[in-house]
Amino acid sequence: MNATTLTHGMRARERMPFAWDGITLGLVAALLLVGLIMVTSASMSIAAKDLGDPFYFLERQFAFGLFGVAGAWCLTRVPAEVWDRYSFALLLLAGVLLTLVLIPGLGAKINGARRWMRIGPMNFQVSELAKVLVLIWVCSYCVRKRAELEQTLPGLLKPVALLIVAAALLLAEPDFGAATVLIVTGFAVLFVAGARLRYVLMSLSAVAAAFTVLALTSAYRWKRITGFMHPWDDPFNGGFQLTQSLIAIGRGGWFGVGLGSSVQKLFYLPEAHTDFVFAVLAEELGLVGVIGVIALFLALVWRAFQISRMAAQAGLRFQSYLALAFAVWLGLQATVNIGVNMGVLPTKGLTLPLLSYGRSSLIVSLGWLGVLLRIYHEVKCTSRSAVMRVPGGAR
């Protein structure tokens, strides 16, 4: 596709009415609403005690949500070709952000981790944005180097090396969870894009071995990774957070103790409105509420996969890989967060997308959804154009 054809296609799409995906919008609205309710319920007691305002976190989550929605709307107006064209510049930006946050004085150190940069009155977790920028470059690489990726091992090792460098910078913060999500999502995109299975398995095994060595050579990391297996051995120190989460989930039963009636959120469960909001949801809404939220996530992930397939069928490869990356990222991060809350995965500090309190996660998640909606629009416009080119297709 040459520059003239590209520009003409972009202009044609801009002349057509925007095609909104009602299914994605409905699912996201439902998750955001549940998130606002549960963040409010989980944070009211601690906000009233520490800040004197029980609705402190609700007000900020609502404001971040509005900002994220506005940003998502703006991103629906950006053609996907722009992300493809400037993918290398975005990759460099990701590298700069991940490097700057490690510099004392630039990166804010909170709870022993240097993951945030101070931007005006707020802290921004750069790993949330950096993961997306790196994955955009991976998707672009899959299109530009498709033949090399499909046929040779070096074609796969180039993006893998880049993923390893980005993961190493994330581990230096440290942010083991974000590094894992980035690696797994990147490999998923590369495999679907055509990398040979044996090459993918070889590379993934090497990366897994490296992660294992890192864990084994650090007593702190190993304790964090294995501590979830026996939380009751140290229920008042290392296992405190997980045991409180398990108590909350166990109290929920089938239908929960009632919205707002959680006991564990009353100064027992740390980070109740952020990383462990799912535990509060399980306690107050029970198994029925848990199944409902999981169903919403599954439906949104499935819809993203559908949009990815539609884009592939329309010949929009970059858009297809980008939608796929979003689906894998969303499903993986939600699975990890829920698994951590239930004690089946190590504690990783990953938020539950669209539900947990957190400006960085919420804004970036909504921004990526704006890109997904743009991809849907471009798929629909491409399909309309194809119909109109067929004799008798135009009305």
BABA-900897 format. One line per 2 residues: number of its first residue (from 1); their letters; for each residue x, y negated, z of C-alpha. Coordinates in Angstrom, 1 decimal, decimal comma, always signed. Layout:
% BABA-900897
NUM	a	X:Y:Z; ...
END
This chain:
% BABA-900897
1	mn	+0,0:+0,0:+0,0; +1,6:-3,3:-1,1
3	at	+1,3:-6,7:+0,5; -1,3:-7,9:-2,0
5	tl	-3,6:-4,9:-1,5; -3,2:-5,2:+2,3
7	th	-4,1:-8,9:+2,3; -7,1:-8,3:+0,0
9	gm	-8,3:-5,5:+2,3; -8,0:-7,6:+5,4
11	ra	-9,9:-10,5:+3,8; -12,7:-8,2:+2,6
13	re	-13,1:-6,8:+6,1; -13,3:-10,3:+7,6
15	rm	-16,2:-11,2:+5,2; -18,3:-8,3:+6,5
17	pf	-20,4:-8,5:+9,6; -18,6:-7,0:+12,6
19	aw	-19,6:-3,4:+13,2; -19,9:-2,9:+16,9
21	dg	-19,8:+0,6:+18,3; -22,8:+0,7:+20,7
23	it	-21,7:+4,1:+22,1; -18,3:+2,8:+23,3
25	lg	-19,8:-0,5:+24,5; -22,5:+1,4:+26,6
27	lv	-20,0:+3,8:+28,1; -17,5:+1,0:+29,0
29	aa	-20,3:-1,1:+30,5; -21,5:+1,8:+32,6
31	ll	-17,9:+2,5:+33,9; -17,3:-1,2:+34,7
33	lv	-20,6:-1,4:+36,6; -19,8:+1,6:+38,6
35	gl	-16,3:+0,2:+39,2; -17,7:-3,1:+40,5
37	im	-20,1:-1,3:+42,9; -17,5:+1,0:+44,3
39	vt	-14,7:-1,6:+44,6; -17,1:-3,7:+46,6
41	sa	-18,2:-0,8:+48,8; -14,6:+0,4:+49,4
43	sm	-13,2:-3,0:+50,1; -15,8:-4,9:+52,1
45	si	-14,7:-3,9:+55,6; -10,9:-4,5:+55,0
47	aa	-11,6:-7,7:+53,1; -13,7:-9,0:+56,0
49	kd	-11,2:-8,1:+58,6; -8,0:-9,2:+56,8
51	lg	-9,3:-12,1:+54,6; -12,5:-13,2:+56,3
53	dp	-14,5:-12,7:+53,1; -16,2:-9,3:+52,5
55	fy	-16,6:-10,1:+48,8; -13,0:-11,1:+48,2
57	fl	-12,1:-8,2:+46,0; -15,5:-8,1:+44,2
59	er	-15,1:-11,7:+43,2; -11,6:-11,1:+41,8
61	qf	-12,5:-7,8:+40,1; -15,4:-9,6:+38,4
63	af	-13,2:-12,5:+37,3; -10,5:-10,0:+36,0
65	gl	-13,3:-8,1:+34,2; -14,6:-11,3:+32,5
67	fg	-11,0:-12,2:+31,5; -10,5:-8,7:+30,1
69	va	-13,7:-8,7:+28,2; -12,8:-12,1:+26,7
71	ga	-9,4:-10,7:+25,7; -11,0:-7,6:+24,2
73	wc	-13,3:-9,8:+22,1; -10,3:-11,7:+20,8
75	lt	-8,5:-8,5:+20,0; -11,5:-7,3:+18,0
77	rv	-10,6:-10,2:+15,6; -7,0:-9,0:+15,1
79	pa	-6,7:-6,6:+12,1; -4,9:-3,3:+13,0
81	ev	-2,4:-4,0:+10,2; -1,0:-6,8:+12,3
83	wd	-0,1:-4,4:+15,1; +1,5:-2,1:+12,5
85	ry	+3,4:-4,9:+10,9; +4,8:-6,3:+14,1
87	sf	+5,3:-3,0:+15,9; +9,0:-3,3:+16,2
89	al	+8,7:-6,8:+17,7; +6,2:-5,4:+20,2
91	ll	+8,6:-2,6:+21,1; +11,4:-5,2:+21,8
93	la	+8,9:-7,1:+24,0; +8,2:-3,9:+25,9
95	gv	+11,9:-3,4:+26,4; +12,4:-6,9:+27,6
97	ll	+9,5:-6,7:+30,1; +10,7:-3,4:+31,5
99	tl	+14,2:-4,8:+31,9; +13,3:-8,1:+33,4
101	vl	+11,1:-6,6:+36,1; +14,1:-4,7:+37,4
103	ip	+16,0:-8,0:+38,0; +15,8:-9,3:+41,6
105	gl	+14,1:-12,6:+41,7; +12,1:-11,9:+38,5
107	ga	+10,5:-8,6:+39,5; +8,5:-8,6:+42,7
109	ki	+9,2:-5,7:+45,0; +6,1:-4,4:+46,7
111	ng	+5,9:-1,2:+48,8; +9,5:-0,3:+47,8
113	ar	+8,8:-0,5:+44,0; +9,8:-3,2:+41,6
115	rw	+6,9:-3,0:+39,1; +5,4:-6,5:+39,1
117	mr	+6,3:-9,9:+37,6; +5,0:-13,1:+39,0
119	ig	+3,0:-15,0:+36,4; +1,6:-18,2:+37,9
121	pm	-0,6:-17,3:+41,0; -0,8:-13,5:+40,2
123	nf	+1,4:-10,5:+40,0; +1,3:-8,5:+36,7
125	qv	+2,3:-4,9:+36,5; +4,4:-4,9:+33,3
127	se	+4,3:-1,1:+32,9; +0,6:-1,2:+32,0
129	la	+1,3:-3,4:+29,0; +4,6:-1,9:+28,1
131	kv	+3,1:+1,6:+27,7; +0,7:+0,3:+25,1
133	lv	+3,4:-1,6:+23,2; +5,6:+1,4:+23,0
135	li	+2,8:+3,6:+21,8; +1,9:+1,1:+19,1
137	wv	+5,4:+1,5:+17,8; +5,2:+5,3:+17,9
139	cs	+1,9:+5,2:+15,9; +3,6:+2,9:+13,4
141	yc	+6,6:+5,2:+13,1; +4,3:+8,2:+12,4
143	vr	+3,0:+6,4:+9,4; +6,2:+4,9:+8,1
145	kr	+8,3:+8,0:+8,6; +5,6:+10,6:+8,0
147	ae	+7,7:+12,9:+5,6; +10,7:+12,8:+7,9
149	le	+8,7:+13,5:+11,0; +6,9:+16,5:+9,4
151	qt	+10,0:+18,1:+7,9; +13,1:+17,4:+10,1
153	lp	+14,1:+17,6:+13,7; +15,9:+14,2:+13,6
155	gl	+12,6:+12,7:+12,4; +11,1:+13,7:+15,8
157	lk	+14,1:+13,0:+17,9; +14,2:+9,3:+17,0
159	pv	+10,9:+8,4:+18,6; +11,5:+10,9:+21,4
161	al	+14,8:+9,1:+22,2; +12,9:+5,8:+22,4
163	li	+10,2:+7,3:+24,6; +13,0:+8,6:+26,9
165	va	+14,6:+5,2:+27,2; +11,2:+3,6:+28,0
167	aa	+10,5:+6,3:+30,6; +14,0:+5,8:+32,1
169	ll	+13,2:+2,1:+32,6; +9,9:+3,1:+34,2
171	la	+11,6:+5,6:+36,5; +14,0:+2,8:+37,6
173	ep	+11,1:+0,8:+39,1; +10,3:+3,6:+40,2
175	df	+7,0:+4,6:+38,4; +7,1:+8,3:+37,8
177	ga	+3,4:+8,5:+37,0; +3,6:+5,8:+34,2
179	at	+6,6:+7,5:+32,8; +4,8:+10,9:+32,6
181	vl	+1,7:+9,4:+31,0; +3,8:+7,6:+28,4
183	iv	+5,9:+10,8:+27,5; +2,8:+13,1:+27,3
185	tg	+0,8:+10,6:+25,2; +3,7:+9,9:+22,9
187	fa	+4,3:+13,6:+22,3; +0,6:+14,2:+21,6
189	vl	+0,6:+11,5:+18,9; +3,8:+12,8:+17,3
191	fv	+2,4:+16,4:+17,2; -1,0:+15,3:+15,7
193	ag	+0,9:+13,2:+13,2; +2,6:+16,3:+11,8
195	ar	+5,7:+17,1:+13,8; +6,5:+20,8:+13,8
197	lr	+5,3:+22,7:+16,8; +8,6:+24,3:+17,5
199	yv	+10,4:+21,0:+17,4; +7,8:+19,4:+19,8
201	lm	+8,1:+22,3:+22,2; +11,9:+22,1:+22,1
203	sl	+11,9:+18,4:+22,8; +9,2:+18,5:+25,4
205	sa	+11,0:+21,4:+27,2; +14,2:+19,3:+27,3
207	va	+12,4:+16,3:+28,7; +10,6:+18,4:+31,3
209	aa	+14,0:+19,9:+32,3; +15,4:+16,4:+32,7
211	ft	+12,4:+15,3:+34,8; +12,9:+18,4:+37,0
213	vl	+16,5:+17,6:+37,5; +15,6:+14,1:+38,5
215	al	+13,1:+15,4:+41,0; +15,5:+18,0:+42,5
217	ts	+18,4:+15,5:+42,9; +16,3:+13,1:+44,9
219	ay	+15,0:+14,2:+48,3; +12,5:+11,3:+48,2
221	rw	+11,1:+12,3:+44,8; +10,9:+15,9:+45,7
223	kr	+9,0:+15,2:+48,9; +6,6:+13,0:+47,0
225	it	+6,0:+15,7:+44,3; +5,6:+18,7:+46,7
227	gf	+4,0:+16,9:+49,7; +0,5:+17,3:+48,2
229	mh	+0,8:+21,1:+48,6; +0,7:+21,0:+52,4
231	pw	-0,7:+17,6:+53,5; -2,0:+19,0:+56,8
233	dd	+1,6:+19,8:+57,9; +2,1:+16,1:+58,4
235	pf	-1,4:+14,6:+58,6; -0,3:+11,4:+60,4
237	ng	+2,7:+10,4:+58,2; +3,5:+11,7:+54,7
239	gf	+0,2:+13,5:+54,3; -2,0:+10,9:+55,9
241	ql	-3,4:+9,3:+52,7; -4,2:+12,7:+51,1
243	tq	-5,8:+14,2:+54,2; -8,1:+11,1:+54,5
245	sl	-9,0:+11,4:+50,9; -9,9:+15,1:+51,3
247	ia	-12,0:+14,3:+54,4; -13,9:+11,7:+52,4
249	ig	-14,5:+14,1:+49,5; -15,6:+16,8:+51,8
251	rg	-18,0:+14,6:+53,7; -19,8:+13,7:+50,4
253	gw	-21,4:+17,1:+49,9; -24,0:+17,3:+47,1
255	fg	-25,6:+13,8:+47,3; -23,2:+11,8:+49,4
257	vg	-23,7:+9,9:+52,7; -25,2:+7,0:+50,9
259	lg	-23,9:+3,9:+49,1; -21,9:+1,7:+51,5
261	ss	-22,0:+4,4:+54,3; -18,5:+5,8:+53,9
263	vq	-16,6:+6,2:+57,1; -13,1:+6,9:+55,6
265	kl	-12,9:+3,5:+54,0; -13,1:+1,9:+57,5
267	fy	-9,4:+1,5:+58,0; -8,7:+5,3:+57,6
269	lp	-8,1:+5,7:+53,9; -5,3:+3,4:+52,6
271	ea	-5,7:+1,9:+49,2; -9,4:+2,8:+49,3
273	ht	-10,4:+0,2:+46,6; -7,4:+0,9:+44,3
275	df	-5,8:+4,3:+43,9; -8,3:+6,2:+46,0
277	vf	-11,6:+4,6:+45,0; -12,7:+8,0:+43,6
279	av	-12,6:+9,5:+47,1; -14,9:+6,8:+48,4
281	la	-17,2:+7,4:+45,4; -17,2:+11,1:+46,2
283	ee	-18,1:+10,4:+49,9; -20,9:+8,0:+49,2
285	lg	-22,4:+9,5:+46,0; -21,5:+13,1:+46,5
287	lv	-20,9:+15,8:+43,8; -23,7:+14,3:+41,7
289	gv	-22,0:+10,9:+41,5; -18,6:+12,6:+40,8
291	ig	-20,1:+14,6:+37,9; -21,7:+11,5:+36,5
293	vi	-18,5:+9,5:+36,5; -16,4:+12,3:+35,1
295	al	-19,1:+12,7:+32,4; -18,7:+9,0:+31,5
297	fl	-15,0:+9,4:+31,1; -15,3:+12,6:+29,1
299	al	-17,8:+10,9:+26,8; -15,6:+7,8:+26,3
301	vw	-12,5:+10,0:+25,6; -14,6:+12,1:+23,1
303	ra	-15,8:+9,0:+21,4; -12,3:+7,7:+21,0
305	fq	-11,3:+11,1:+19,4; -14,3:+10,7:+17,1
307	is	-13,2:+7,3:+16,0; -9,7:+8,6:+15,5
309	rm	-11,1:+11,4:+13,2; -13,2:+8,9:+11,3
311	aa	-10,2:+6,7:+10,7; -8,2:+9,6:+9,4
313	qa	-11,0:+10,6:+7,0; -11,1:+7,0:+5,8
315	gl	-7,4:+7,1:+5,1; -6,5:+4,7:+7,9
317	rf	-3,6:+6,7:+9,5; -2,2:+4,0:+11,8
319	qs	-5,6:+3,3:+13,1; -6,3:+7,0:+13,6
321	yl	-3,1:+7,5:+15,6; -3,8:+4,4:+17,7
323	al	-7,3:+5,6:+18,6; -5,9:+9,0:+19,4
325	af	-3,2:+7,4:+21,7; -6,0:+5,6:+23,6
327	av	-8,0:+8,8:+24,0; -5,1:+10,8:+25,4
329	wl	-3,9:+7,9:+27,6; -7,4:+7,4:+29,1
331	gl	-8,1:+11,1:+29,6; -4,7:+11,8:+31,1
333	qa	-4,6:+8,8:+33,5; -8,2:+9,5:+34,7
335	tv	-7,3:+13,2:+35,2; -4,2:+12,4:+37,1
337	ni	-5,9:+9,9:+39,4; -8,8:+12,2:+40,1
339	gv	-6,4:+15,1:+40,6; -4,4:+13,1:+43,1
341	nm	-7,5:+12,2:+45,0; -8,5:+15,9:+45,2
343	gv	-5,1:+17,0:+46,3; -4,3:+19,1:+43,2
345	lp	-1,6:+16,8:+41,8; +1,2:+14,8:+43,5
347	tk	+0,5:+11,3:+44,5; +1,5:+9,0:+41,7
349	gl	+0,0:+5,6:+42,2; -2,0:+5,5:+39,0
351	tl	-5,3:+3,7:+39,0; -8,5:+5,1:+37,7
353	pl	-9,1:+3,1:+34,5; -12,0:+0,6:+34,5
355	ls	-13,0:+1,6:+38,1; -10,1:+0,9:+40,4
357	yg	-9,3:-2,6:+41,7; -6,3:-4,0:+39,8
359	rs	-5,9:-7,0:+37,5; -3,2:-5,5:+35,3
361	sl	-4,8:-2,1:+34,7; -8,3:-3,6:+34,1
363	iv	-7,2:-6,3:+31,7; -4,9:-4,0:+29,7
365	sl	-7,6:-1,2:+29,6; -10,2:-3,6:+28,2
367	gw	-7,7:-5,1:+25,8; -7,0:-1,6:+24,4
369	lg	-10,8:-1,0:+24,1; -10,9:-4,2:+22,0
371	vl	-8,4:-2,6:+19,6; -10,5:+0,6:+19,6
373	lr	-13,6:-1,4:+18,6; -11,6:-3,1:+15,9
375	iy	-10,6:+0,3:+14,5; -14,3:+1,3:+14,4
377	he	-15,1:-1,8:+12,6; -12,4:-1,2:+10,0
379	vk	-13,5:+2,4:+9,5; -17,1:+1,2:+8,9
381	ct	-16,0:-1,5:+6,5; -13,8:+1,0:+4,6
383	sr	-16,7:+3,4:+4,3; -19,0:+0,6:+3,0
385	sa	-16,4:-0,5:+0,4; -16,1:+3,1:-0,8
387	vm	-19,8:+3,4:-1,2; -20,0:+0,1:-3,1
389	rv	-17,3:+1,2:-5,5; -19,2:+4,3:-6,4
391	pg	-21,6:+3,7:-9,4; -25,0:+3,2:-8,1
393	ga	-23,7:+2,8:-4,5; -24,4:-0,9:-4,3
395	r	-27,9:-2,0:-3,6
END
